[in-house]
């Protein structure tokens, strides 16, 4: 399983709309509205890098309200929860 964090800048007044659409996508497990430099943070869990590339370049690029993204790839998870079983594909 590949976990990625995508930081997003959203067009003004469209944060809630974009968050609602993103959270419905099966690859996206969580979406947070945040303060600071970015508007939304999405947690992505996919099977492999090809699925991540497809999500970022094919699906997210079609959202006109997303102005900019920064994608981070998680190397290792530190959690009290068994994330692999919670998000098994």
mmCIF file as gemmi writes it, N, C-alpha and C atoms, coordinates in Angstrom:
data_model
loop_
_atom_site.group_PDB
_atom_site.id
_atom_site.type_symbol
_atom_site.label_atom_id
_atom_site.label_alt_id
_atom_site.label_comp_id
_atom_site.label_asym_id
_atom_site.label_entity_id
_atom_site.label_seq_id
_atom_site.pdbx_PDB_ins_code
_atom_site.Cartn_x
_atom_site.Cartn_y
_atom_site.Cartn_z
_atom_site.occupancy
_atom_site.B_iso_or_equiv
_atom_site.pdbx_formal_charge
_atom_site.auth_seq_id
_atom_site.auth_asym_id
_atom_site.pdbx_PDB_model_num
ATOM 1 N N . UNK Axp A 1 ? 0.846 -1.171 0 1 0 ? 1 A 1
ATOM 2 C CA . UNK Axp A 1 ? 0 0 0 1 0 ? 1 A 1
ATOM 3 C C . UNK Axp A 1 ? 0.899 1.243 0 1 0 ? 1 A 1
ATOM 4 N N . UNK Axp A 2 ? 0.536 2.209 -0.816 1 0 ? 2 A 1
ATOM 5 C CA . UNK Axp A 2 ? 1.227 3.493 -0.898 1 0 ? 2 A 1
ATOM 6 C C . UNK Axp A 2 ? 0.365 4.533 -0.19 1 0 ? 2 A 1
ATOM 7 N N . UNK Axp A 3 ? 0.978 5.29 0.714 1 0 ? 3 A 1
ATOM 8 C CA . UNK Axp A 3 ? 0.288 6.39 1.372 1 0 ? 3 A 1
ATOM 9 C C . UNK Axp A 3 ? 0.939 7.687 0.928 1 0 ? 3 A 1
ATOM 10 N N . UNK Axp A 4 ? 0.109 8.639 0.576 1 0 ? 4 A 1
ATOM 11 C CA . UNK Axp A 4 ? 0.592 9.939 0.136 1 0 ? 4 A 1
ATOM 12 C C . UNK Axp A 4 ? -0.241 11.027 0.798 1 0 ? 4 A 1
ATOM 13 N N . UNK Axp A 5 ? 0.384 12.17 0.983 1 0 ? 5 A 1
ATOM 14 C CA . UNK Axp A 5 ? -0.302 13.34 1.532 1 0 ? 5 A 1
ATOM 15 C C . UNK Axp A 5 ? -0.263 14.413 0.463 1 0 ? 5 A 1
ATOM 16 N N . UNK Axp A 6 ? -1.419 14.932 0.099 1 0 ? 6 A 1
ATOM 17 C CA . UNK Axp A 6 ? -1.475 15.972 -0.921 1 0 ? 6 A 1
ATOM 18 C C . UNK Axp A 6 ? -1.98 17.262 -0.281 1 0 ? 6 A 1
ATOM 19 N N . UNK Axp A 7 ? -1.151 18.293 -0.374 1 0 ? 7 A 1
ATOM 20 C CA . UNK Axp A 7 ? -1.475 19.622 0.129 1 0 ? 7 A 1
ATOM 21 C C . UNK Axp A 7 ? -2.036 20.43 -1.027 1 0 ? 7 A 1
ATOM 22 N N . UNK Axp A 8 ? -3.152 21.118 -0.821 1 0 ? 8 A 1
ATOM 23 C CA . UNK Axp A 8 ? -3.829 21.787 -1.924 1 0 ? 8 A 1
ATOM 24 C C . UNK Axp A 8 ? -4.191 23.234 -1.623 1 0 ? 8 A 1
ATOM 25 N N . UNK Axp A 9 ? -4.029 24.065 -2.636 1 0 ? 9 A 1
ATOM 26 C CA . UNK Axp A 9 ? -4.576 25.417 -2.63 1 0 ? 9 A 1
ATOM 27 C C . UNK Axp A 9 ? -5.821 25.389 -3.497 1 0 ? 9 A 1
ATOM 28 N N . UNK Axp A 10 ? -6.91 25.916 -2.959 1 0 ? 10 A 1
ATOM 29 C CA . UNK Axp A 10 ? -8.213 25.87 -3.611 1 0 ? 10 A 1
ATOM 30 C C . UNK Axp A 10 ? -8.678 27.28 -3.916 1 0 ? 10 A 1
ATOM 31 N N . UNK Axp A 11 ? -9.405 27.434 -5.036 1 0 ? 11 A 1
ATOM 32 C CA . UNK Axp A 11 ? -9.961 28.75 -5.364 1 0 ? 11 A 1
ATOM 33 C C . UNK Axp A 11 ? -10.86 29.226 -4.235 1 0 ? 11 A 1
ATOM 34 N N . UNK Axp A 12 ? -10.831 30.5 -4.023 1 0 ? 12 A 1
ATOM 35 C CA . UNK Axp A 12 ? -11.57 31.156 -2.939 1 0 ? 12 A 1
ATOM 36 C C . UNK Axp A 12 ? -13.034 30.716 -2.897 1 0 ? 12 A 1
ATOM 37 N N . UNK Axp A 13 ? -13.535 30.458 -1.736 1 0 ? 13 A 1
ATOM 38 C CA . UNK Axp A 13 ? -14.93 30.087 -1.462 1 0 ? 13 A 1
ATOM 39 C C . UNK Axp A 13 ? -15.345 28.721 -1.993 1 0 ? 13 A 1
ATOM 40 N N . UNK Axp A 14 ? -14.405 27.902 -2.443 1 0 ? 14 A 1
ATOM 41 C CA . UNK Axp A 14 ? -14.755 26.586 -2.978 1 0 ? 14 A 1
ATOM 42 C C . UNK Axp A 14 ? -14.171 25.437 -2.168 1 0 ? 14 A 1
ATOM 43 N N . UNK Axp A 15 ? -13.626 25.737 -1.008 1 0 ? 15 A 1
ATOM 44 C CA . UNK Axp A 15 ? -12.97 24.708 -0.202 1 0 ? 15 A 1
ATOM 45 C C . UNK Axp A 15 ? -13.946 23.599 0.178 1 0 ? 15 A 1
ATOM 46 N N . UNK Axp A 16 ? -15.095 23.946 0.683 1 0 ? 16 A 1
ATOM 47 C CA . UNK Axp A 16 ? -16.071 22.928 1.104 1 0 ? 16 A 1
ATOM 48 C C . UNK Axp A 16 ? -16.537 22.076 -0.061 1 0 ? 16 A 1
ATOM 49 N N . UNK Axp A 17 ? -16.786 22.692 -1.191 1 0 ? 17 A 1
ATOM 50 C CA . UNK Axp A 17 ? -17.241 21.958 -2.372 1 0 ? 17 A 1
ATOM 51 C C . UNK Axp A 17 ? -16.191 20.942 -2.812 1 0 ? 17 A 1
ATOM 52 N N . UNK Axp A 18 ? -14.945 21.374 -2.895 1 0 ? 18 A 1
ATOM 53 C CA . UNK Axp A 18 ? -13.871 20.479 -3.328 1 0 ? 18 A 1
ATOM 54 C C . UNK Axp A 18 ? -13.659 19.37 -2.305 1 0 ? 18 A 1
ATOM 55 N N . UNK Axp A 19 ? -13.682 19.694 -1.03 1 0 ? 19 A 1
ATOM 56 C CA . UNK Axp A 19 ? -13.509 18.685 0.015 1 0 ? 19 A 1
ATOM 57 C C . UNK Axp A 19 ? -14.589 17.614 -0.068 1 0 ? 19 A 1
ATOM 58 N N . UNK Axp A 20 ? -15.826 18.023 -0.283 1 0 ? 20 A 1
ATOM 59 C CA . UNK Axp A 20 ? -16.926 17.064 -0.403 1 0 ? 20 A 1
ATOM 60 C C . UNK Axp A 20 ? -16.736 16.139 -1.595 1 0 ? 20 A 1
ATOM 61 N N . UNK Axp A 21 ? -16.226 16.657 -2.708 1 0 ? 21 A 1
ATOM 62 C CA . UNK Axp A 21 ? -15.984 15.832 -3.898 1 0 ? 21 A 1
ATOM 63 C C . UNK Axp A 21 ? -14.802 14.888 -3.695 1 0 ? 21 A 1
ATOM 64 N N . UNK Axp A 22 ? -13.76 15.388 -3.083 1 0 ? 22 A 1
ATOM 65 C CA . UNK Axp A 22 ? -12.562 14.573 -2.87 1 0 ? 22 A 1
ATOM 66 C C . UNK Axp A 22 ? -12.827 13.391 -1.952 1 0 ? 22 A 1
ATOM 67 N N . UNK Axp A 23 ? -13.552 13.625 -0.875 1 0 ? 23 A 1
ATOM 68 C CA . UNK Axp A 23 ? -13.765 12.57 0.117 1 0 ? 23 A 1
ATOM 69 C C . UNK Axp A 23 ? -14.606 11.415 -0.452 1 0 ? 23 A 1
ATOM 70 N N . UNK Axp A 24 ? -15.302 11.646 -1.54 1 0 ? 24 A 1
ATOM 71 C CA . UNK Axp A 24 ? -16.083 10.588 -2.184 1 0 ? 24 A 1
ATOM 72 C C . UNK Axp A 24 ? -15.227 9.677 -3.073 1 0 ? 24 A 1
ATOM 73 N N . UNK Axp A 25 ? -13.996 10.076 -3.354 1 0 ? 25 A 1
ATOM 74 C CA . UNK Axp A 25 ? -13.119 9.275 -4.205 1 0 ? 25 A 1
ATOM 75 C C . UNK Axp A 25 ? -12.566 8.104 -3.396 1 0 ? 25 A 1
ATOM 76 N N . UNK Axp A 26 ? -12.593 6.894 -3.935 1 0 ? 26 A 1
ATOM 77 C CA . UNK Axp A 26 ? -12.159 5.722 -3.153 1 0 ? 26 A 1
ATOM 78 C C . UNK Axp A 26 ? -10.686 5.753 -2.744 1 0 ? 26 A 1
ATOM 79 N N . UNK Axp A 27 ? -9.853 6.446 -3.49 1 0 ? 27 A 1
ATOM 80 C CA . UNK Axp A 27 ? -8.419 6.504 -3.17 1 0 ? 27 A 1
ATOM 81 C C . UNK Axp A 27 ? -8.111 7.438 -2.004 1 0 ? 27 A 1
ATOM 82 N N . UNK Axp A 28 ? -9.053 8.306 -1.678 1 0 ? 28 A 1
ATOM 83 C CA . UNK Axp A 28 ? -8.831 9.325 -0.652 1 0 ? 28 A 1
ATOM 84 C C . UNK Axp A 28 ? -9.54 8.902 0.629 1 0 ? 28 A 1
ATOM 85 N N . UNK Axp A 29 ? -8.739 8.664 1.679 1 0 ? 29 A 1
ATOM 86 C CA . UNK Axp A 29 ? -9.33 8.182 2.929 1 0 ? 29 A 1
ATOM 87 C C . UNK Axp A 29 ? -9.79 9.311 3.837 1 0 ? 29 A 1
ATOM 88 N N . UNK Axp A 30 ? -9.105 10.475 3.748 1 0 ? 30 A 1
ATOM 89 C CA . UNK Axp A 30 ? -9.451 11.603 4.609 1 0 ? 30 A 1
ATOM 90 C C . UNK Axp A 30 ? -9.135 12.904 3.896 1 0 ? 30 A 1
ATOM 91 N N . UNK Axp A 31 ? -9.921 13.932 4.199 1 0 ? 31 A 1
ATOM 92 C CA . UNK Axp A 31 ? -9.661 15.286 3.71 1 0 ? 31 A 1
ATOM 93 C C . UNK Axp A 31 ? -9.833 16.225 4.896 1 0 ? 31 A 1
ATOM 94 N N . UNK Axp A 32 ? -8.854 17.105 5.076 1 0 ? 32 A 1
ATOM 95 C CA . UNK Axp A 32 ? -8.888 18.069 6.173 1 0 ? 32 A 1
ATOM 96 C C . UNK Axp A 32 ? -8.829 19.478 5.617 1 0 ? 32 A 1
ATOM 97 N N . UNK Axp A 33 ? -9.666 20.378 6.117 1 0 ? 33 A 1
ATOM 98 C CA . UNK Axp A 33 ? -9.461 21.799 5.852 1 0 ? 33 A 1
ATOM 99 C C . UNK Axp A 33 ? -8.499 22.277 6.932 1 0 ? 33 A 1
ATOM 100 N N . UNK Axp A 34 ? -7.524 23.071 6.533 1 0 ? 34 A 1
ATOM 101 C CA . UNK Axp A 34 ? -6.454 23.452 7.454 1 0 ? 34 A 1
ATOM 102 C C . UNK Axp A 34 ? -6.171 24.941 7.37 1 0 ? 34 A 1
ATOM 103 N N . UNK Axp A 35 ? -5.49 25.434 8.393 1 0 ? 35 A 1
ATOM 104 C CA . UNK Axp A 35 ? -5.045 26.822 8.378 1 0 ? 35 A 1
ATOM 105 C C . UNK Axp A 35 ? -3.629 26.871 7.822 1 0 ? 35 A 1
ATOM 106 N N . UNK Axp A 36 ? -3.211 28.057 7.443 1 0 ? 36 A 1
ATOM 107 C CA . UNK Axp A 36 ? -1.837 28.217 6.974 1 0 ? 36 A 1
ATOM 108 C C . UNK Axp A 36 ? -1.739 28.351 5.472 1 0 ? 36 A 1
ATOM 109 N N . UNK Axp A 37 ? -0.65 27.876 4.93 1 0 ? 37 A 1
ATOM 110 C CA . UNK Axp A 37 ? -0.302 28.049 3.526 1 0 ? 37 A 1
ATOM 111 C C . UNK Axp A 37 ? -1.24 27.295 2.573 1 0 ? 37 A 1
ATOM 112 N N . UNK Axp A 38 ? -1.845 26.215 3.046 1 0 ? 38 A 1
ATOM 113 C CA . UNK Axp A 38 ? -2.705 25.384 2.206 1 0 ? 38 A 1
ATOM 114 C C . UNK Axp A 38 ? -4.141 25.437 2.714 1 0 ? 38 A 1
ATOM 115 N N . UNK Axp A 39 ? -5.064 25.041 1.848 1 0 ? 39 A 1
ATOM 116 C CA . UNK Axp A 39 ? -6.482 25.036 2.199 1 0 ? 39 A 1
ATOM 117 C C . UNK Axp A 39 ? -6.974 23.654 2.598 1 0 ? 39 A 1
ATOM 118 N N . UNK Axp A 40 ? -6.517 22.634 1.864 1 0 ? 40 A 1
ATOM 119 C CA . UNK Axp A 40 ? -6.938 21.257 2.124 1 0 ? 40 A 1
ATOM 120 C C . UNK Axp A 40 ? -5.731 20.336 2.166 1 0 ? 40 A 1
ATOM 121 N N . UNK Axp A 41 ? -5.849 19.285 2.973 1 0 ? 41 A 1
ATOM 122 C CA . UNK Axp A 41 ? -4.878 18.203 3.002 1 0 ? 41 A 1
ATOM 123 C C . UNK Axp A 41 ? -5.658 16.916 2.781 1 0 ? 41 A 1
ATOM 124 N N . UNK Axp A 42 ? -5.225 16.123 1.796 1 0 ? 42 A 1
ATOM 125 C CA . UNK Axp A 42 ? -5.88 14.849 1.507 1 0 ? 42 A 1
ATOM 126 C C . UNK Axp A 42 ? -4.904 13.714 1.786 1 0 ? 42 A 1
ATOM 127 N N . UNK Axp A 43 ? -5.404 12.667 2.436 1 0 ? 43 A 1
ATOM 128 C CA . UNK Axp A 43 ? -4.614 11.473 2.699 1 0 ? 43 A 1
ATOM 129 C C . UNK Axp A 43 ? -5.032 10.43 1.66 1 0 ? 43 A 1
ATOM 130 N N . UNK Axp A 44 ? -4.048 9.975 0.91 1 0 ? 44 A 1
ATOM 131 C CA . UNK Axp A 44 ? -4.285 9.056 -0.2 1 0 ? 44 A 1
ATOM 132 C C . UNK Axp A 44 ? -3.736 7.685 0.168 1 0 ? 44 A 1
ATOM 133 N N . UNK Axp A 45 ? -4.497 6.649 -0.089 1 0 ? 45 A 1
ATOM 134 C CA . UNK Axp A 45 ? -4.018 5.278 0.094 1 0 ? 45 A 1
ATOM 135 C C . UNK Axp A 45 ? -4.376 4.495 -1.155 1 0 ? 45 A 1
ATOM 136 N N . UNK Axp A 46 ? -3.329 4.067 -1.868 1 0 ? 46 A 1
ATOM 137 C CA . UNK Axp A 46 ? -3.516 3.34 -3.128 1 0 ? 46 A 1
ATOM 138 C C . UNK Axp A 46 ? -2.637 2.097 -3.146 1 0 ? 46 A 1
ATOM 139 N N . UNK Axp A 47 ? -2.896 1.237 -4.107 1 0 ? 47 A 1
ATOM 140 C CA . UNK Axp A 47 ? -2.175 -0.032 -4.215 1 0 ? 47 A 1
ATOM 141 C C . UNK Axp A 47 ? -0.713 0.156 -4.619 1 0 ? 47 A 1
ATOM 142 N N . UNK Axp A 48 ? -0.465 1.037 -5.598 1 0 ? 48 A 1
ATOM 143 C CA . UNK Axp A 48 ? 0.91 1.193 -6.086 1 0 ? 48 A 1
ATOM 144 C C . UNK Axp A 48 ? 1.125 2.588 -6.663 1 0 ? 48 A 1
ATOM 145 N N . UNK Axp A 49 ? 2.354 2.858 -7.092 1 0 ? 49 A 1
ATOM 146 C CA . UNK Axp A 49 ? 2.703 4.182 -7.613 1 0 ? 49 A 1
ATOM 147 C C . UNK Axp A 49 ? 1.937 4.537 -8.878 1 0 ? 49 A 1
ATOM 148 N N . UNK Axp A 50 ? 1.612 3.55 -9.703 1 0 ? 50 A 1
ATOM 149 C CA . UNK Axp A 50 ? 0.829 3.825 -10.91 1 0 ? 50 A 1
ATOM 150 C C . UNK Axp A 50 ? -0.549 4.374 -10.551 1 0 ? 50 A 1
ATOM 151 N N . UNK Axp A 51 ? -1.152 3.824 -9.508 1 0 ? 51 A 1
ATOM 152 C CA . UNK Axp A 51 ? -2.464 4.326 -9.064 1 0 ? 51 A 1
ATOM 153 C C . UNK Axp A 51 ? -2.353 5.751 -8.529 1 0 ? 51 A 1
ATOM 154 N N . UNK Axp A 52 ? -1.274 6.043 -7.822 1 0 ? 52 A 1
ATOM 155 C CA . UNK Axp A 52 ? -1.058 7.4 -7.322 1 0 ? 52 A 1
ATOM 156 C C . UNK Axp A 52 ? -0.855 8.367 -8.484 1 0 ? 52 A 1
ATOM 157 N N . UNK Axp A 53 ? -0.042 7.971 -9.451 1 0 ? 53 A 1
ATOM 158 C CA . UNK Axp A 53 ? 0.196 8.822 -10.619 1 0 ? 53 A 1
ATOM 159 C C . UNK Axp A 53 ? -1.095 9.084 -11.382 1 0 ? 53 A 1
ATOM 160 N N . UNK Axp A 54 ? -1.914 8.079 -11.527 1 0 ? 54 A 1
ATOM 161 C CA . UNK Axp A 54 ? -3.19 8.237 -12.219 1 0 ? 54 A 1
ATOM 162 C C . UNK Axp A 54 ? -4.108 9.201 -11.466 1 0 ? 54 A 1
ATOM 163 N N . UNK Axp A 55 ? -4.158 9.062 -10.15 1 0 ? 55 A 1
ATOM 164 C CA . UNK Axp A 55 ? -4.997 9.951 -9.348 1 0 ? 55 A 1
ATOM 165 C C . UNK Axp A 55 ? -4.558 11.402 -9.511 1 0 ? 55 A 1
ATOM 166 N N . UNK Axp A 56 ? -3.27 11.657 -9.362 1 0 ? 56 A 1
ATOM 167 C CA . UNK Axp A 56 ? -2.766 13.026 -9.395 1 0 ? 56 A 1
ATOM 168 C C . UNK Axp A 56 ? -2.841 13.624 -10.796 1 0 ? 56 A 1
ATOM 169 N N . UNK Axp A 57 ? -2.398 12.883 -11.8 1 0 ? 57 A 1
ATOM 170 C CA . UNK Axp A 57 ? -2.307 13.464 -13.14 1 0 ? 57 A 1
ATOM 171 C C . UNK Axp A 57 ? -3.598 13.368 -13.947 1 0 ? 57 A 1
ATOM 172 N N . UNK Axp A 58 ? -4.431 12.387 -13.667 1 0 ? 58 A 1
ATOM 173 C CA . UNK Axp A 58 ? -5.665 12.231 -14.446 1 0 ? 58 A 1
ATOM 174 C C . UNK Axp A 58 ? -6.911 12.745 -13.737 1 0 ? 58 A 1
ATOM 175 N N . UNK Axp A 59 ? -7.047 12.435 -12.466 1 0 ? 59 A 1
ATOM 176 C CA . UNK Axp A 59 ? -8.28 12.785 -11.763 1 0 ? 59 A 1
ATOM 177 C C . UNK Axp A 59 ? -8.228 14.175 -11.124 1 0 ? 59 A 1
ATOM 178 N N . UNK Axp A 60 ? -7.203 14.429 -10.3 1 0 ? 60 A 1
ATOM 179 C CA . UNK Axp A 60 ? -7.145 15.719 -9.603 1 0 ? 60 A 1
ATOM 180 C C . UNK Axp A 60 ? -6.923 16.88 -10.56 1 0 ? 60 A 1
ATOM 181 N N . UNK Axp A 61 ? -6.235 16.636 -11.653 1 0 ? 61 A 1
ATOM 182 C CA . UNK Axp A 61 ? -5.973 17.719 -12.611 1 0 ? 61 A 1
ATOM 183 C C . UNK Axp A 61 ? -7.246 18.226 -13.284 1 0 ? 61 A 1
ATOM 184 N N . UNK Axp A 62 ? -8.321 17.462 -13.216 1 0 ? 62 A 1
ATOM 185 C CA . UNK Axp A 62 ? -9.599 17.875 -13.813 1 0 ? 62 A 1
ATOM 186 C C . UNK Axp A 62 ? -10.41 18.799 -12.906 1 0 ? 62 A 1
ATOM 187 N N . UNK Axp A 63 ? -9.983 18.946 -11.652 1 0 ? 63 A 1
ATOM 188 C CA . UNK Axp A 63 ? -10.672 19.837 -10.723 1 0 ? 63 A 1
ATOM 189 C C . UNK Axp A 63 ? -10.217 21.271 -10.999 1 0 ? 63 A 1
ATOM 190 N N . UNK Axp A 64 ? -11.057 22.067 -11.588 1 0 ? 64 A 1
ATOM 191 C CA . UNK Axp A 64 ? -10.695 23.451 -11.909 1 0 ? 64 A 1
ATOM 192 C C . UNK Axp A 64 ? -10.482 24.308 -10.664 1 0 ? 64 A 1
ATOM 193 N N . UNK Axp A 65 ? -11.087 23.922 -9.558 1 0 ? 65 A 1
ATOM 194 C CA . UNK Axp A 65 ? -10.969 24.709 -8.329 1 0 ? 65 A 1
ATOM 195 C C . UNK Axp A 65 ? -9.678 24.434 -7.564 1 0 ? 65 A 1
ATOM 196 N N . UNK Axp A 66 ? -8.948 23.387 -7.939 1 0 ? 66 A 1
ATOM 197 C CA . UNK Axp A 66 ? -7.642 23.128 -7.318 1 0 ? 66 A 1
ATOM 198 C C . UNK Axp A 66 ? -6.608 23.932 -8.088 1 0 ? 66 A 1
ATOM 199 N N . UNK Axp A 67 ? -6.015 24.916 -7.412 1 0 ? 67 A 1
ATOM 200 C CA . UNK Axp A 67 ? -5.047 25.794 -8.069 1 0 ? 67 A 1
ATOM 201 C C . UNK Axp A 67 ? -3.635 25.235 -8.045 1 0 ? 67 A 1
ATOM 202 N N . UNK Axp A 68 ? -3.267 24.554 -6.955 1 0 ? 68 A 1
ATOM 203 C CA . UNK Axp A 68 ? -1.901 24.06 -6.797 1 0 ? 68 A 1
ATOM 204 C C . UNK Axp A 68 ? -1.907 22.886 -5.838 1 0 ? 68 A 1
ATOM 205 N N . UNK Axp A 69 ? -1.013 21.924 -6.094 1 0 ? 69 A 1
ATOM 206 C CA . UNK Axp A 69 ? -0.849 20.804 -5.171 1 0 ? 69 A 1
ATOM 207 C C . UNK Axp A 69 ? 0.635 20.569 -4.894 1 0 ? 69 A 1
ATOM 208 N N . UNK Axp A 70 ? 0.898 20.056 -3.715 1 0 ? 70 A 1
ATOM 209 C CA . UNK Axp A 70 ? 2.212 19.528 -3.348 1 0 ? 70 A 1
ATOM 210 C C . UNK Axp A 70 ? 1.953 18.118 -2.84 1 0 ? 70 A 1
ATOM 211 N N . UNK Axp A 71 ? 2.589 17.149 -3.478 1 0 ? 71 A 1
ATOM 212 C CA . UNK Axp A 71 ? 2.362 15.753 -3.132 1 0 ? 71 A 1
ATOM 213 C C . UNK Axp A 71 ? 3.565 15.201 -2.386 1 0 ? 71 A 1
ATOM 214 N N . UNK Axp A 72 ? 3.316 14.605 -1.245 1 0 ? 72 A 1
ATOM 215 C CA . UNK Axp A 72 ? 4.367 13.987 -0.445 1 0 ? 72 A 1
ATOM 216 C C . UNK Axp A 72 ? 4.101 12.494 -0.355 1 0 ? 72 A 1
ATOM 217 N N . UNK Axp A 73 ? 5.139 11.702 -0.492 1 0 ? 73 A 1
ATOM 218 C CA . UNK Axp A 73 ? 5.041 10.254 -0.386 1 0 ? 73 A 1
ATOM 219 C C . UNK Axp A 73 ? 5.492 9.843 1.011 1 0 ? 73 A 1
ATOM 220 N N . UNK Axp A 74 ? 4.665 9.082 1.688 1 0 ? 74 A 1
ATOM 221 C CA . UNK Axp A 74 ? 5.002 8.616 3.04 1 0 ? 74 A 1
ATOM 222 C C . UNK Axp A 74 ? 5.905 7.389 2.93 1 0 ? 74 A 1
ATOM 223 N N . UNK Axp A 75 ? 7.025 7.417 3.669 1 0 ? 75 A 1
ATOM 224 C CA . UNK Axp A 75 ? 7.943 6.281 3.683 1 0 ? 75 A 1
ATOM 225 C C . UNK Axp A 75 ? 7.552 5.244 4.731 1 0 ? 75 A 1
ATOM 226 N N . UNK Axp A 76 ? 7.17 5.722 5.909 1 0 ? 76 A 1
ATOM 227 C CA . UNK Axp A 76 ? 6.846 4.823 7.001 1 0 ? 76 A 1
ATOM 228 C C . UNK Axp A 76 ? 5.771 5.459 7.869 1 0 ? 76 A 1
ATOM 229 N N . UNK Axp A 77 ? 4.841 4.642 8.33 1 0 ? 77 A 1
ATOM 230 C CA . UNK Axp A 77 ? 3.769 5.133 9.206 1 0 ? 77 A 1
ATOM 231 C C . UNK Axp A 77 ? 4.09 4.776 10.655 1 0 ? 77 A 1
ATOM 232 N N . UNK Axp A 78 ? 3.911 5.735 11.518 1 0 ? 78 A 1
ATOM 233 C CA . UNK Axp A 78 ? 4.04 5.532 12.957 1 0 ? 78 A 1
ATOM 234 C C . UNK Axp A 78 ? 2.655 5.757 13.542 1 0 ? 78 A 1
ATOM 235 N N . UNK Axp A 79 ? 2.026 4.677 13.987 1 0 ? 79 A 1
ATOM 236 C CA . UNK Axp A 79 ? 0.647 4.787 14.454 1 0 ? 79 A 1
ATOM 237 C C . UNK Axp A 79 ? 0.356 3.716 15.496 1 0 ? 79 A 1
ATOM 238 N N . UNK Axp A 80 ? -0.602 4.014 16.345 1 0 ? 80 A 1
ATOM 239 C CA . UNK Axp A 80 ? -1.09 3.019 17.307 1 0 ? 80 A 1
ATOM 240 C C . UNK Axp A 80 ? -2.036 2.045 16.629 1 0 ? 80 A 1
ATOM 241 N N . UNK Axp A 81 ? -2.495 2.381 15.434 1 0 ? 81 A 1
ATOM 242 C CA . UNK Axp A 81 ? -3.495 1.586 14.729 1 0 ? 81 A 1
ATOM 243 C C . UNK Axp A 81 ? -2.829 0.713 13.677 1 0 ? 81 A 1
ATOM 244 N N . UNK Axp A 82 ? -3.448 -0.391 13.371 1 0 ? 82 A 1
ATOM 245 C CA . UNK Axp A 82 ? -2.966 -1.266 12.304 1 0 ? 82 A 1
ATOM 246 C C . UNK Axp A 82 ? -3.522 -0.707 10.977 1 0 ? 82 A 1
ATOM 247 N N . UNK Axp A 83 ? -2.787 0.217 10.377 1 0 ? 83 A 1
ATOM 248 C CA . UNK Axp A 83 ? -3.261 0.907 9.184 1 0 ? 83 A 1
ATOM 249 C C . UNK Axp A 83 ? -3.44 -0.027 8.001 1 0 ? 83 A 1
ATOM 250 N N . UNK Axp A 84 ? -2.586 -1.035 7.871 1 0 ? 84 A 1
ATOM 251 C CA . UNK Axp A 84 ? -2.714 -1.957 6.752 1 0 ? 84 A 1
ATOM 252 C C . UNK Axp A 84 ? -4.053 -2.685 6.77 1 0 ? 84 A 1
ATOM 253 N N . UNK Axp A 85 ? -4.492 -3.119 7.945 1 0 ? 85 A 1
ATOM 254 C CA . UNK Axp A 85 ? -5.773 -3.809 8 1 0 ? 85 A 1
ATOM 255 C C . UNK Axp A 85 ? -6.946 -2.849 7.88 1 0 ? 85 A 1
ATOM 256 N N . UNK Axp A 86 ? -6.762 -1.601 8.347 1 0 ? 86 A 1
ATOM 257 C CA . UNK Axp A 86 ? -7.841 -0.623 8.254 1 0 ? 86 A 1
ATOM 258 C C . UNK Axp A 86 ? -8.086 -0.195 6.826 1 0 ? 86 A 1
ATOM 259 N N . UNK Axp A 87 ? -7.028 -0.156 6.015 1 0 ? 87 A 1
ATOM 260 C CA . UNK Axp A 87 ? -7.139 0.343 4.654 1 0 ? 87 A 1
ATOM 261 C C . UNK Axp A 87 ? -6.721 -0.704 3.638 1 0 ? 87 A 1
ATOM 262 N N . UNK Axp A 88 ? -6.989 -1.963 3.909 1 0 ? 88 A 1
ATOM 263 C CA . UNK Axp A 88 ? -6.6 -3.004 2.955 1 0 ? 88 A 1
ATOM 264 C C . UNK Axp A 88 ? -7.41 -2.867 1.677 1 0 ? 88 A 1
ATOM 265 N N . UNK Axp A 89 ? -6.704 -3.056 0.587 1 0 ? 89 A 1
ATOM 266 C CA . UNK Axp A 89 ? -7.34 -2.894 -0.741 1 0 ? 89 A 1
ATOM 267 C C . UNK Axp A 89 ? -7.75 -4.226 -1.306 1 0 ? 89 A 1
